[in-house]
Amino acid sequence: MIKLVILSVMLTTIATHSAMASETGHSSGLSLSGSAALTTDYRFRGLSQSRNDPAVQGTFVLSHDSGLYGGIFAANTDFGGSTSPHFEFTSYIGYNTALNWSEKVKPTLDLSYNRFSYPGWSDWAWHEFSARLTFNDIFLGKDSLLTNINYSDDYIGFAGDAWNFTLGYSVPLAETGFGLTSSIGYSIIQDKGALIDVDADNYVDWKLGVNYQFKTLEGLTAELSAVGTNLHTDQLSKSEKRTVANGAIFSLTKAF
């Protein structure tokens, strides 16, 4: 609980400075943005990073008009017991640009490098390269189709090469403030033993949710989603099963 309170104060401070800086950064082509979130479970590609407990998350991004950007992500974590980290600090740099494929098809290309760190647990640190294409207004008005490829040569610090392929789709429901979001991902990991299902070197994760953007509180979004994986859990304890099994997650996110 103390860690959650400390992290909440940190995120509030970051958000406050982001809002102040964004008002003055436009003259240099720079802008600051961020978000703070509360979630009932921190899931990363279907796998719980908080042992199914609530998590506080924050993001801080510095962007330039050229398309270059850099940012940080922070969250409390729990992988079970005292022999694993309880805090994640991820930094990333990237570049995005619009591609003019045709008059109607103009996706955004996003290339980034991500470094996952866990203070006090250097053996857990790992990095990943990501390439993403986002298509807007592809099927319906204001909808978004996302395709993402991620590669790491040191997945979670010891598991060797890993690939992740993700397809996501979101669409607002007219002008109601409600929207639908969904994704499906496929991960391949070189070395077995990296997953809670020790016999698996690949798995599928999925998400299906509904969100609501509050009209009276700009930037505040609530989301309720169902998530899950196809990992086998027969040999796991009840608490371990919950970290990869199908479940429901509720989150509140405030963008600044």
Secondary structure, DSSP 8 states (H G I E B T S, - for coil): -HHHHHHHHHHHHHHHHHHHHHTTSGGGTEEEEEEEEEESS-EETTEESSTTS-EEEEEEEEEETTSEEEEEEEEE---SSSSS-SEEEEEEEEEEEE---SSS---EEEEEEEEEE-TT-GGG-EEEEEEEEEEESSSSTT-EEEEEEEEESSGGGTS--EEEEEEEEEEE-TTSSEEEEEEEEEEEESSTTSSSSTT-SEEEEEEEEEEEE-SSSTTEEEEEEEEEE----TTS-HHHHHTTS-EEEEEEEEE-
